[in-house]
Amino acid sequence: MEPRGEKSGEADGVRVTPQLLKARSGEFALESILLLKLQGLGLADLGCLGECLGLEWLDLSGNALTQLGPLASLRQLAVLNVADNRLTGLEPLAACENLQSLNAAGNLLAGPGRLQCLAALRGLERLRLRDPLARLSNPLCASPSYWASVRELLPGLKVIDGERVSGRGSDFYQLCRDLDSSLRPSSGPSPGPRATEAQPWVEPGYWESWPARSSSILEEACRQFQDTLQECHDLDRQARDSLAQAEQALSPAGATSFVF
């Protein structure tokens, strides 16, 4: 499985602008953006994306990107999806010190050396370089030693291509890999009818879950709600004061006042 060919309109692809980021996020200040979904927009230039210094979750899949330079300033970025682009390297991600999950399936990463820049990311636990259901891969995945090379280069990974390689559940995935290897046809001729190739029994993306929002995102939402609620209380108090003053001004001295 190889990444898609050249995308139509790639030469005049879309550039990320402040207006685009504000429209997609609903935020007025770029540094306030915590989550962005920019998939399938034909992006070829990340433009001012590096100014979103508080960004924690970013989806850039299905675009026409060839480099990730502006992402080097996103120190808070924890989840990144750059699947189905035209990337030949991931070097700018070496500065994303909080990166925990990376999906780079469907690009042009040619060898394990292209992953060396990720070795210093101690928090990186999940890496996807191929996705059989979506028919996305990288040239380096064709090597027989691909799996072993990635594990040796990035020993801190817990999940590779959706399969757990360490911690709880890793034994089950290892058993499945051993069974898969034992069922592969040998190079020589074998008697009997040829088995049909197995096909996925679920639709692409079936097992992909929406990433949980980090606590900082929830805290920001709660803070904004509390601020809005406080403004409502202040307006209510001001309205009551104004009504009381109007009642006092309209009522003659000594007359019985009416309560609104």
PESULGI-V748324 format. One line per field, one symbol per residue. phi: phi as a letter, one per 30 degrees, with the letter a starting at -180 (. if undefined). A space follows every 10 residues. Layout:
phi = ???
This chain:
phi = .bddddddid dcddcdbedd ddddcicccd dcdcbbcbdi cidbbdhced dddcdcbbcc dicbdcabed ddcddcdcbb bbdibbdcab eddddddcdc bbcbdibbdd aeedcedcdd ddddcbbbcb beddhbabed ddddcedddd dddbdddcbb hicdcaidjd dddddddddd ddcddddddb djddddddce cbdeidcdcd dddddddddd dddddddddd dddddddddd dddddddddd dddidddccd
